[in-house]
Amino acid sequence: MFVVALGLVACAPSDRQASDTAAGGVAASSGVALTGAGATFPYPIYSKWFSDYAARTGVKINYQSIGSGGGIRQLAEGTVDFGATDSPMKDEEMASAKGGPILHVPTVMGAVVATYNVPGVSQPLKLTGEVLADIFLGRIRQWDDARLAALNPDVTLPNREILVVHRSDGSGTTYIFTDYLSAVSPAWKSGPGTGKEVQWPAGLGAKGNEGVAGQVKQTPGSIGYVELAYAKQNRLPFASMRNASGEYVQPTIESVTAAAAGVAQQLPESTDYRISIVNAPGKGAYPIASFTWIILYQNQADAEKGQKLLDFLRWALREGGSSAAALDYAPLPAEMVARLEQRLGTVTLGTRA
């Protein structure tokens, strides 16, 4: 189990000058590291951000990619400075957290893809949400099933058994995937349903996006779900999904952005940003898309660490989006960034207990 001994971190003077947030500046490091844990879905972009931010400011951010469920638990238990999740916390999870109210800060948007290893198939397969749900329900068991063949008339599908690969750990990627399946399949909604962890009717489990991608890559006949960057890094194909408008859409920055089109303008001022955008309406929208969130306490007990966390989040919101596209994430709309910065202004900085 990952445990962080926060008490071993030295505390620097409390009168250190804060960053000039209005100008986008960041504070110099005092040697105090930040610790975080959670989602594997955004790990590629977070890893780059933490490295770039350390090079610029000297502030080290230690992050454990253990899954959204682990990130939520560790923040709730107070063993990390921030968590990361692709699954917004439930009201009861927030109420039971030890440190008081929790803020959800969207950082980027990403896509979950159905990735597969089907020997002899070189072009992207077309899938609908209903067919995908029936594969993961164990109702469609062969690659040359009539329903798959009807969606892909120009593809010669092999007479091979389908092996489903799913996450074995509590996972925000699973939440996004099952949230989508619940939105398009009544059978899935009334069965496994939506969650970071569900009772899988078929298949075998693997830990993390890394584990699922690795299992699919080495297992002919398999299908799984991962964040887009993991499929690309492993050179795995992924399906074109039929969206709510009836189009077959590949996951791209543009199609993920289309899924979130108009969201920022429609959000009420009081929103806590726990928002689902799966199966979004509109032309060109990729249907298995989601925000991913960093979660933190509204009241930061350690003022110095709290300030450093706020400095990093403001930097990430203002400058992190420029590196998102290269790693297959979509940056947040500018109007949402402005509103999130206002929300960060409500965080209070206390003293170390």
Buried (B, 14 or more C-beta within 10 A) or exposed (E): EEEBEBEEBEEEEEEBEBBEBEEEBBBEBBEBBBBBBBBBBBBBBBBBBBEBBBEEBEBBBEBBBBBBBBBBBBBBEBBBBBBBBBBBBEEEBBEEBEBEEBBBBBBBBBBBBBBBBBEEBEEBBBBBBBBBBBBBBEBBEBBEBEBBBEBBEEBEBBEBEBBBBBBBBBBBBBBBBBBBBBBBBEBBBEBBEBBBBBEBBBBBBBBBBBBBBBBBBEBBBBBBBBBBBBBBBBEBBBBBBBBBEEBBBBBBBBBBBBBBBEBBEEBEEEEBBBBBBBBBEBEBBBBBBBBBBBBBBEEBBBBBBBBBBBBBBBBBBBBBBEBBBEBBBBBBBEEBBEBBBEBBEEBEBEEEE
